[in-house]
Amino acid sequence: MGRSVVPRIQAVCRNCGTVNWLREKEVEQGRGKFCNPQCFHEYQSSFVDEGFFSDPNPQMAYVLGLIVSDGCIVIPHSDRGSDRKVVSIKSIDRPMLAMVMEMMGANYSITDCGLTQAGNTAWRIGIANRQIVEDVMRWGVTQRKTLTATFPPLPDEFRPDFVRGLFDGDGSVGSYRYGRRESDVCGNGRWSLRAYILGTHAVLEPIPSVFGVSCKIVSRGKISKLIAGTHEELVRMYNSMYYAAGVPCLVRKRDVFDEVLDVISVATEKPRYGREKAALVQGLLGQTGRY
């Protein structure tokens, strides 16, 4: 006489999403909610607004930009064969990650990932929430998104927030000098002002329309660089991303952008610009409210 087969019921771990098959009696006793004590501890100590990425809004679009630029979806190594996915964001700016956690209503730990090649401490947050992961993937983020990332289908009013997230993750702005200083009358060379964002061509291509200008996009192998190099492009880029005083952002980059725009107002020369162009630049500067 053969052994009877005990019916099993599917139980999904609330923390990591691993599927386990338990006997009906075990489920009735309340088991199966978590894989093990570690998953229970992680679940109890980590909470997040599960609907944060469900519907577009300014904060959601900004954090999505950070994920596309400085984040990823990973599957942590597990001896129990878990297919748990984690949304991870890494940055050298710990306060920015703390700001993200506050916006998402989360209390996940911000962990030290060691030093970068430049000698800066890298910090990381990992969000192991099934709904968060599914929503982020619905907006086009994949596990290996570095070479496949695309611009998400966000409503027009939230596109500047997404671009600001991209810029805070993989962008830079600065003022430079070029030319032979010894041949310059003042001995200072000429100012070159530039901001750029790195990413795939599919991510960068829609950005000029967000700024309302025609920025240059240069291919660097499989990664491209969007460059804002004229005064008009820089001012429109600034006005688009920082459309209000209190928008979430990486403050140190906004401060540098302010300094770059200050260069425009104090420079004695505006290389390669005629009077008509100078008047246009002056008008755009007036829109920033600082001049």
ZAMARGU-4260 file (C-alpha; in steps of 0.2 Angstrom, whole numbers, plus 5000, padded with zeros to 4 digits):
<rodrens>
0) 5000/5000/5000 | 5008/5017/4994 | 5010/5032/5005 | 4997/5045/5004 | 5003/5062/4997
5) 5000/5076/5009 | 4992/5091/4999 | 5004/5107/4999 | 4999/5125/4998 | 5009/5138/4990
10) 5016/5151/5002 | 5026/5167/4996 | 5038/5175/5008 | 5033/5193/5012 | 5051/5199/5012
15) 5060/5191/4997 | 5046/5183/4987 | 5053/5166/4988 | 5039/5152/4984 | 5038/5138/4997
20) 5026/5124/4997 | 5019/5120/5015 | 5006/5108/5021 | 4988/5115/5024 | 4990/5113/5043
25) 5006/5123/5043 | 4998/5137/5034 | 4983/5137/5046 | 4995/5138/5060 | 5002/5154/5053
30) 5018/5148/5045 | 5025/5152/5028 | 5024/5171/5029 | 5043/5171/5029 | 5057/5160/5023
35) 5067/5160/5040 | 5070/5172/5054 | 5082/5182/5044 | 5068/5187/5032 | 5057/5191/5046
40) 5070/5202/5054 | 5073/5211/5037 | 5054/5214/5035 | 5051/5220/5052 | 5065/5232/5052
45) 5062/5239/5034 | 5047/5248/5028 | 5043/5258/5013 | 5029/5266/5004 | 5025/5252/4992
50) 5015/5263/4980 | 5029/5276/4978 | 5032/5271/4960 | 5014/5266/4955 | 5009/5283/4949
55) 5020/5297/4942 | 5023/5313/4953 | 5038/5325/4954 | 5047/5315/4969 | 5044/5298/4960
60) 5051/5304/4944 | 5066/5311/4952 | 5070/5295/4961 | 5067/5285/4945 | 5080/5296/4937
65) 5093/5292/4951 | 5089/5273/4949 | 5092/5274/4930 | 5108/5284/4932 | 5116/5277/4949
70) 5105/5262/4953 | 5101/5245/4947 | 5090/5230/4950 | 5100/5215/4957 | 5097/5198/4963
75) 5107/5195/4979 | 5117/5179/4981 | 5107/5166/4991 | 5110/5148/4996 | 5092/5145/4997
80) 5089/5148/4979 | 5079/5164/4981 | 5074/5174/4966 | 5072/5190/4976 | 5075/5206/4967
85) 5082/5222/4975 | 5081/5240/4969 | 5098/5247/4973 | 5105/5265/4973 | 5123/5269/4976
90) 5131/5286/4978 | 5145/5295/4987 | 5132/5308/4994 | 5125/5300/5009 | 5113/5314/5013
95) 5105/5312/4996 | 5101/5294/4999 | 5094/5299/5016 | 5083/5311/5007 | 5077/5297/4995
100) 5073/5286/5010 | 5063/5300/5018 | 5053/5303/5002 | 5049/5285/5001 | 5044/5283/5019
105) 5057/5270/5021 | 5069/5266/5035 | 5081/5254/5026 | 5099/5255/5031 | 5112/5265/5021
110) 5127/5254/5020 | 5146/5258/5018 | 5152/5250/5002 | 5170/5255/5004 | 5180/5268/4994
115) 5179/5272/4976 | 5194/5274/4964 | 5194/5292/4968 | 5195/5289/4987 | 5177/5294/4991
120) 5166/5283/5002 | 5152/5275/4992 | 5135/5272/5001 | 5121/5261/4996 | 5103/5258/4999
125) 5094/5242/4994 | 5075/5240/4994 | 5069/5222/4994 | 5051/5226/4992 | 5042/5216/4978
130) 5029/5230/4974 | 5043/5243/4972 | 5053/5231/4961 | 5039/5227/4950 | 5034/5245/4948
135) 5052/5251/4944 | 5053/5237/4931 | 5037/5243/4924 | 5044/5260/4920 | 5058/5251/4910
140) 5072/5248/4922 | 5080/5231/4920 | 5093/5221/4929 | 5107/5226/4916 | 5101/5243/4912
145) 5118/5251/4909 | 5117/5248/4890 | 5098/5246/4888 | 5090/5260/4898 | 5077/5271/4889
150) 5068/5287/4894 | 5052/5281/4903 | 5035/5286/4897 | 5032/5300/4910 | 5019/5314/4908
155) 5027/5330/4901 | 5026/5339/4918 | 5037/5326/4927 | 5050/5324/4914 | 5061/5339/4921
160) 5061/5330/4938 | 5067/5313/4930 | 5081/5323/4920 | 5086/5331/4937 | 5088/5313/4944
165) 5099/5308/4929 | 5109/5324/4931 | 5112/5321/4950 | 5117/5303/4947 | 5127/5304/4931
170) 5129/5322/4927 | 5142/5336/4930 | 5143/5355/4927 | 5158/5366/4928 | 5167/5382/4922
175) 5183/5380/4912 | 5196/5390/4903 | 5203/5387/4886 | 5215/5395/4874 | 5233/5401/4877
180) 5232/5413/4892 | 5249/5421/4888 | 5242/5427/4871 | 5226/5434/4879 | 5226/5452/4883
185) 5221/5449/4901 | 5231/5433/4903 | 5216/5423/4908 | 5211/5414/4893 | 5193/5412/4888
190) 5179/5404/4898 | 5171/5388/4893 | 5155/5383/4902 | 5148/5366/4901 | 5136/5354/4908
195) 5134/5336/4903 | 5124/5320/4907 | 5130/5302/4903 | 5118/5288/4898 | 5112/5278/4883
200) 5107/5287/4867 | 5089/5281/4870 | 5089/5290/4887 | 5097/5306/4882 | 5089/5309/4865
205) 5072/5316/4872 | 5081/5328/4885 | 5084/5343/4873 | 5065/5344/4870 | 5063/5345/4889
210) 5075/5360/4890 | 5069/5367/4874 | 5086/5368/4865 | 5096/5358/4854 | 5110/5350/4865
215) 5124/5340/4857 | 5124/5321/4860 | 5141/5313/4857 | 5143/5294/4857 | 5156/5286/4867
220) 5155/5268/4862 | 5139/5261/4869 | 5137/5276/4881 | 5133/5293/4875 | 5136/5311/4883
225) 5123/5325/4881 | 5132/5342/4882 | 5125/5359/4886 | 5139/5371/4880 | 5131/5387/4876
230) 5125/5400/4888 | 5107/5398/4882 | 5108/5379/4884 | 5115/5381/4901 | 5102/5393/4907
235) 5087/5383/4900 | 5094/5367/4907 | 5095/5376/4924 | 5078/5383/4923 | 5070/5367/4918
240) 5078/5356/4931 | 5077/5368/4946 | 5060/5376/4942 | 5056/5379/4960 | 5067/5383/4975
245) 5062/5367/4985 | 5064/5353/4972 | 5073/5338/4978 | 5091/5338/4972 | 5109/5336/4976
250) 5113/5353/4983 | 5131/5353/4979 | 5128/5351/4961 | 5115/5365/4961 | 5127/5376/4970
255) 5140/5373/4956 | 5127/5377/4943 | 5124/5393/4952 | 5142/5397/4951 | 5143/5393/4932
260) 5129/5405/4929 | 5137/5418/4939 | 5152/5417/4928 | 5141/5422/4913 | 5136/5438/4922
265) 5154/5443/4928 | 5164/5438/4912 | 5171/5453/4903 | 5170/5442/4887 | 5157/5432/4879
270) 5166/5422/4866 | 5158/5420/4849 | 5142/5429/4854 | 5136/5445/4845 | 5125/5458/4852
275) 5109/5450/4848 | 5115/5433/4856 | 5121/5443/4871 | 5104/5451/4873 | 5095/5434/4872
280) 5107/5427/4886 | 5103/5442/4897 | 5085/5439/4895 | 5086/5421/4899 | 5097/5425/4915
285) 5083/5437/4920 | 5071/5422/4921 | 5082/5414/4935 | 5077/5427/4947 | 5094/5430/4953
290) 5100/5444/4941
</rodrens>
